Amino acid sequence: MAACVVVGVHTTDLIPSQSKWLPSCPLNSGIPGKKCGTIILSAEELGNCRDYTTMQFCANKLDKKDFFGKSDPFMVFYRSNEDGTECFTICHKTEVVKSTLNPVWQPFSIPVRALCNGDYDRTIKVEVYDWDRDGSHDFIGEFTSSYKELCRGPSQLNVYEVVNAKKKLKKKRYVNSGTVILSFLRESKRLFLFACFRTQIHFTVAIDFTASNGNPSQSTSLHYMNPYQMNAYAMALKAVGEIIQDYDSDKMFPALGFGAKLPPDGRVSHEFPLNGNIENPYCNGMEGILDAYHQSLKTVQLYGPTNFSPVVNHVARYAAAVQDGSQYFVLLIITDGVISDMAQTKEAIVNAAKLPMSIIIVGVGQAEFDAMVELDGDDIRISSRGKLAERDIVQFVPFRDYMDRAGNHVLSMARLAKDVLAEIPDQLISYMKSRAIKPNPVPPPPPPYSPGDRSQSDAV
């Protein structure tokens, strides 16, 4: 997984600033004695938070700044930097609302990571300005909050006094330069983007039944059915599947196996239904998949080799039939070993990258998973026959990295599910963008909250 950083460049002495910056390298103009200011470069590792929030603000009785009319207010949002200094990084700017002291700004959606990098207690500073055509915008005032406070939603707790510190020092009777009110907030987990696009998710499971997993009747096997504890395959399936299934309306999932000899003739299959029904491989929910998996272990013979391309192509055929954004397909492959058909799998993935499809690979056991990392494509985009994949659609995680030494499997499985599902929303968006498919409009928010409106306050 590639490390990510967010880089902020701050300048001093170049423009007026409400914040104090630490000294850094001065800019050299080449003219002795001439100061050109300084640039501060700061880097911060991005958190794993993939959530979005949609907010709307309004304001009351802002200061009048225009001589021949009212103000044209807009707001600028900053998050504090993690270095403990008073430096802030801009993360959002609203539109300008013309000729009013009581503006209602449009709702906007923003990644929580942009607002606070996943630290809900981090300070968020908001500056309010009066827009001027020549760019010399007049400062009205500012206030601070945090995402933790904003998450309380519209209420008296999220009514903020806009304060101009210089004005406060000059005028003894100064109270504020108006108030800003949070009138609407909605939190969205990234997977809710499926709902925004009105996209139906289809979840397919493929389980490795090759002999390298060991004899299921022996406790050393990765497929061993311990009456007191789930094996690695079942735990991975349950952890990921129980979250994915919430985005599938009918909770019916195709479940496939690969790398086994099937009764009665012992033919090897890399695309067989776990429930034994070729015409209808669907299982009812996660419990149905687990039941079919356990029954298959009793009837098939683990064999080999480890071929991925048949199950990838199986799901790709369905994805190819519906490319209008109304449906999206997720394939979960759980495997233990080295892939045998690498070239064919690469070609299948490159072809599938054009389709509404994502692939999750969970590696169980202690084998080397170098080939799986290559398929993941985070560092180097996967290619086949000189052709690069249009999108990165594969996410690989080794199951062993999520085994809790204290035996707390609930926490382990929660971490596993979070990481394997983290890339799917971005993969969905990349497909939608490549096909110019836009999400449905955000529903209109309720009327702006007014501190004096008792009925709305009680309803909140």
Stockholm file with secondary structure:
# STOCKHOLM 1.0

chainA/1-460         MAACVVVGVHTTDLIPSQSKWLPSCPLNSGIPGKKCGTIILSAEELGNCRDYTTMQFCANKLDKKDFFGKSDPFMVFYRSNEDGTECFTICHKTEVVKSTLNPVWQPFSIPVRALCNGDYDRTIKVEVYDWDRDGSHDFIGEFTSSYKELCRGPSQLNVYEVVNAKKKLKKKRYVNSGTVILSFLRESKRLFLFACFRTQIHFTVAIDFTASNGNPSQSTSLHYMNPYQMNAYAMALKAVGEIIQDYDSDKMFPALGFGAKLPPDGRVSHEFPLNGNIENPYCNGMEGILDAYHQSLKTVQLYGPTNFSPVVNHVARYAAAVQDGSQYFVLLIITDGVISDMAQTKEAIVNAAKLPMSIIIVGVGQAEFDAMVELDGDDIRISSRGKLAERDIVQFVPFRDYMDRAGNHVLSMARLAKDVLAEIPDQLISYMKSRAIKPNPVPPPPPPYSPGDRSQSDAV
#=GR chainA/1-460 SS CCCCEEEEEEEESSSCCSSCCCCCCBCCCSSTTCCCCEEEEEEEECCSCCCEEEEEEEEESCCCCCTTSCCCEEEEEEEECTTSSSCEEEEEECCCCCSCSSCBCCCEEEEHHHHHTTCTTSEEEEEEEECCTTSCCEEEEEEEEEHHHHTTCSSGGGEEECBCHHHHHHCTTCCCSCEEEEEEEEEECGGGHHHHTTCEEEEEEEEECBGGGCCTTSTTSTTCCBTTBCCHHHHHHHHHHHHHGGGCSSCEEEEEEESEEETTTTEEESSEETTSCSSCCEEEHHHHHHHHHHHHHHHSEEBCCCCCHHHHHHHHHHHHHCCSSSEEEEEEEEECSCCSCHHHHHHHHHHHTTSSEEEEEEECSSSCCHHHHHHHCSSSCCEETTEECSSCCEEEEEGGGGCCTTCCHHHHHHHHHHHHHTTHHHHHHHHHHHTTCCCCCCCCCCSCCCTTCHHHHHHC
#=GC SS_cons         CCCCEEEEEEEESSSCCSSCCCCCCBCCCSSTTCCCCEEEEEEEECCSCCCEEEEEEEEESCCCCCTTSCCCEEEEEEEECTTSSSCEEEEEECCCCCSCSSCBCCCEEEEHHHHHTTCTTSEEEEEEEECCTTSCCEEEEEEEEEHHHHTTCSSGGGEEECBCHHHHHHCTTCCCSCEEEEEEEEEECGGGHHHHTTCEEEEEEEEECBGGGCCTTSTTSTTCCBTTBCCHHHHHHHHHHHHHGGGCSSCEEEEEEESEEETTTTEEESSEETTSCSSCCEEEHHHHHHHHHHHHHHHSEEBCCCCCHHHHHHHHHHHHHCCSSSEEEEEEEEECSCCSCHHHHHHHHHHHTTSSEEEEEEECSSSCCHHHHHHHCSSSCCEETTEECSSCCEEEEEGGGGCCTTCCHHHHHHHHHHHHHTTHHHHHHHHHHHTTCCCCCCCCCCSCCCTTCHHHHHHC
//
